Amino acid sequence: MEQLHAHEVLHMMEGNSYSESSLREAIINKFGSEQRFYACSADNMNVDELISFLKEKGKFMPTAEGFTVDKSKVCDHE
């Protein structure tokens, strides 16, 4: 299975708020539980590793309901 870039998840998040568990569920529903992801500085991440990675990299911003993607922190390359 080909890995997907983390951008796919960040773009999916645009305009929506999540908790970590609801984001995990949304990723699995859209991409499947076995999907692996890569980013600029990491690869072969499962869903939980991806969420931790994105959180550590400051890609989320708080909302009243949890968090959403901080669009200013999304790089634009593949």
C-alpha positions in Angstrom: 0.0 0.0 0.0 1.3 3.4 -1.0 1.9 5.9 1.9 -0.2 9.1 1.9 1.3 12.5 2.6 0.1 14.0 5.9 -1.3 16.9 3.8 -4.2 14.6 2.9 -5.3 14.5 6.6 -4.6 18.2 7.2 -6.8 19.1 4.2 -9.5 16.8 5.4 -9.5 18.7 8.7 -10.1 22.1 7.2 -13.3 23.7 8.5 -13.9 20.9 11.1 -13.1 20.6 14.8 -11.9 17.3 16.4 -10.8 15.7 19.6 -7.9 13.2 19.2 -10.4 10.3 19.3 -12.8 11.9 16.7 -9.8 12.7 14.4 -8.5 9.2 14.7 -12.0 7.9 13.8 -12.3 10.3 10.8 -8.9 9.3 9.4 -9.7 5.6 9.7 -13.2 6.2 8.1 -11.7 8.1 5.2 -8.3 6.3 4.6 -8.6 2.9 6.4 -7.1 1.5 9.6 -4.0 0.1 7.8 -3.1 3.3 5.9 0.4 4.6 6.5 1.4 8.2 6.2 4.6 10.3 5.6 5.6 13.9 6.1 8.6 16.0 5.5 10.6 14.5 8.4 8.9 11.2 9.1 7.4 8.2 7.2 5.6 4.9 7.6 3.4 6.4 10.4 0.2 4.7 11.5 -2.9 6.8 12.5 -1.8 7.3 16.1 1.8 8.1 15.2 0.5 10.6 12.6 -1.7 12.4 15.1 1.1 12.6 17.7 3.5 13.8 15.0 1.1 16.5 13.8 0.4 17.7 17.3 4.2 17.8 18.1 4.8 19.8 14.9 2.2 22.4 16.0 -0.2 21.7 13.1 -3.3 22.0 15.3 -4.9 25.1 16.7 -7.5 25.1 19.6 -11.2 25.6 19.0 -14.1 25.6 21.4 -14.8 22.0 20.5 -11.2 20.7 20.5 -8.8 21.6 17.7 -8.6 22.1 14.0 -5.8 22.4 11.4 -3.7 25.5 11.6 -3.7 26.3 7.8 -0.7 28.6 8.2 1.4 25.6 9.3 0.7 23.4 6.3 3.6 23.1 3.9 2.6 23.1 0.2 4.9 20.5 -1.4 4.3 16.8 -2.0 
